[in-house]
Amino acid sequence: MYKVYIWKLPSYLCVCVCVCVCVCVIGQVKVFRALFTFDPRTPDELYFEEGDILYISDMSDSNWWKGTCRGRTGLIPSNYVAEQAESIDNPMHEAAKRGNLSWLRECLDNKVGINGLDKAGNTPLYWGCHGGHRDVVEVLLAQTNIEVNQQNKLGDTALHAAAWKGYSDMVEMLLNKSARTDLLNNEKKLALDMSTNAQCASLLKRKLGSSEWFPLLKWNCEEFLHTRWR
């Protein structure tokens, strides 16, 4: 159904267009909450009840979408999802923010992206650290493609959040996953500068002291450099 747009393009561009189309309709998992129960009429259709979470993984067919609910996969009428379900933006973020481990695992099982950004530029890992949800953070850090150093719109990382909230166990977990201690936020503050207890500060100082970024331990970098090299 895409030939109308592709046949006029040079051959070297056609491949690019095809790839983009596939990513848009198949590569992204969309998440919805059912507002009503759906009773399937054929074995291929997916049964779900009001309030169930639907993970739509394939929207390539304009009439029938492939979805998963409660571990079962089947087809759902696209018009039903559009009219009888509400979209859930950033479900992984919501699960991490609430400390809802079962929902987080469900998102992971259904291939919801773990490094997605919400409107503030935060990742699920950031929210897990911000909320002090150790079990959530452990699961996220166990994922091979987790991005631990993503900065939000304020420049804060998950390490900034953990240090600010005083969660030394999470600071240690992040450091063990090679979280960078040298990243400055928009206010030119390191995670160390935002630490609210001695244990977090000690962990961060130790890490900074063993790296080439030791000079950044000084709160006033310019003054330090001036006295060091004059």
Helices and strands as residue ranges (DSSP letters): H 3-6, H 11-22, I 23-27, E 30-34, E 53-58, E 64-69, E 72-77, H 78-84, E 85-87, H 91-98, H 101-109, H 124-131, H 134-141, H 158-165, H 168-176, G 192-194, H 198-209, G 214-217, H 221-229
